[in-house]
Amino acid sequence: MAGNVRDPRSGTTPKRPRRDRPLSAGQVLINVHIPDEGSLPGTTLDLPYNEVAARTAELPSDKATPLAIYCMSGNMSAIAGRELLALGYTDVIELDGGMQAWQASGRTLLPASS
């Protein structure tokens, strides 16, 4: 694993991805949930949380690229987020509450791939 990464905004070393920012344009939206139970509209990449380190070639080469990750409830995205930070990504956020929170707010999921 890579060393700790300092957050350029606060100068601190994050231990987990940020949850205090909303989704925005320009972020790479990554579904890390397994098994496939659907996805958010605009998802760019399906990358199982337990394969992040093994599939780095699918991630942006620029480690400052904003990444927004999610799973069903937040457990898998927390693991994936820590791995992304350890790999040197500096702008990682989690969708707080995952797909469950997305649906609870009245928004719909895209169906699972067949």
Buried (B, 14 or more C-beta within 10 A) or exposed (E): EEEEBEBEEEEEEBEEBBBEBEBEEEBBBBBBBBEEEBBBEEBBBBBBBEBBEEEBEEBBEEBEBBBBBBBBBBEBBBBBBBBBBBBEBBBBBBBBBBBBBBBEEEEEBEEEEE
